[in-house]
């Protein structure tokens, strides 16, 4: 219906998310991959689970809006608007549901996380609406 969307998970986009960007560089590093492959699976899987749990605990604390200037996905979306007009920016990495107007014609949505918050987005052909499943 003539609407344009930029849809992404959201991790690693924009000026923030330094922790993700660092760990991504470690995971993609061939030397680190080679060293991890040398670990016994019992230790390697335990190590991976430890860091996964630690990351999840950190994400649980991301339950509030940090402000327009501190939300790096808002900053990223504004940078993309300079390049091209989008009506809707939709992400999910931020673990906190957000609806934020970027301009008169563009809106940023973050769906939060669906496991405990039950958030989802509906596009009816004209507009988007952030909803919460109450079933």
C-alpha positions in Angstrom: 0.0 0.0 0.0 2.9 2.4 -0.7 4.4 2.1 2.8 8.0 1.4 3.3 9.5 -0.7 6.1 13.0 -1.3 7.5 12.8 -4.5 9.5 15.8 -5.9 11.4 16.6 -7.8 14.6 18.5 -4.7 15.7 21.6 -6.1 17.3 24.8 -4.3 16.4 23.1 -1.4 14.6 23.9 2.2 15.3 26.4 3.8 17.7 25.8 1.6 20.8 25.5 -2.1 21.6 29.3 -2.3 22.1 29.1 -5.6 24.0 27.4 -7.3 21.1 29.8 -5.8 18.6 32.7 -7.0 20.7 31.4 -10.5 21.1 30.5 -10.7 17.4 34.1 -9.8 16.5 35.3 -12.6 18.9 32.9 -15.2 17.4 33.9 -14.3 13.8 37.7 -14.4 14.6 39.2 -17.5 12.9 41.8 -17.9 15.7 39.1 -17.7 18.4 37.1 -20.3 16.5 40.1 -22.6 16.2 40.8 -22.3 19.9 37.2 -22.9 20.9 37.1 -26.0 18.7 40.0 -27.4 20.7 38.0 -27.3 24.0 36.4 -30.5 25.3 32.6 -30.3 24.5 31.7 -30.6 28.2 33.8 -27.4 29.0 32.9 -25.6 25.7 29.2 -26.0 26.1 29.3 -25.1 29.8 31.3 -21.9 28.9 28.8 -21.0 26.2 25.8 -21.6 28.5 27.5 -19.4 31.2 27.9 -16.5 28.9 24.4 -17.0 27.4 22.8 -16.8 30.9 24.9 -13.8 31.8 23.8 -12.0 28.6 20.2 -12.9 29.3 20.4 -11.5 32.9 21.7 -8.2 31.4 18.9 -8.1 28.9 16.2 -8.5 31.5 17.3 -5.1 33.0 16.6 -3.3 29.7 13.0 -2.7 30.8 12.8 1.1 30.5 13.1 3.7 27.8 16.5 5.3 28.0 15.6 8.6 26.3 15.8 9.5 22.6 19.5 10.4 22.7 20.5 7.1 24.4 18.4 4.7 22.4 20.9 3.7 19.7 18.2 2.2 17.4 16.5 5.5 17.3 19.8 7.1 16.4 20.3 4.5 13.7 16.8 5.0 12.3 17.3 8.7 12.1 20.6 8.2 10.2 18.7 5.8 7.8 16.0 8.5 7.2 18.7 10.8 5.9 19.5 8.2 3.2 15.9 7.1 2.4 12.3 7.7 3.5 10.8 4.8 5.6 7.4 4.9 7.1 8.2 2.2 9.7 11.3 1.0 11.4 10.7 -2.3 13.2 13.2 -4.0 15.5 13.2 -6.5 18.3 16.7 -6.6 19.9 15.9 -4.0 22.6 13.8 -6.2 24.9 11.6 -3.3 25.7 8.5 -2.4 23.7 8.8 1.1 22.3 6.7 3.2 19.9 8.5 6.4 19.0 7.7 9.0 16.3 10.8 9.9 14.3 9.1 12.5 12.1 5.6 13.3 10.9 5.7 10.3 8.5 8.1 7.8 10.2 7.7 5.8 13.4 10.2 3.5 15.2 8.9 0.4 16.8 10.7 -2.0 19.1 8.6 -5.1 19.8 10.4 -5.9 23.0 10.5 -9.6 23.6 7.6 -12.0 23.1 8.3 -14.7 25.7 7.2 -12.7 28.8 5.8 -9.5 27.4 3.7 -11.0 24.6 4.1 -8.0 22.3 3.4 -8.0 18.6 2.8 -5.5 15.8 -0.1 -5.3 13.4 -0.1 -3.6 10.1 -3.6 -3.1 8.8 -2.6 -1.8 5.3 -2.5 1.8 6.5 -0.9 2.0 9.9 1.0 -0.1 12.4 -0.2 -0.8 16.0 1.8 -2.2 18.8 -0.3 -4.8 20.7 0.0 -7.2 23.6 -1.4 -10.7 23.5 -3.7 -11.2 26.5 -4.8 -14.8 25.7 
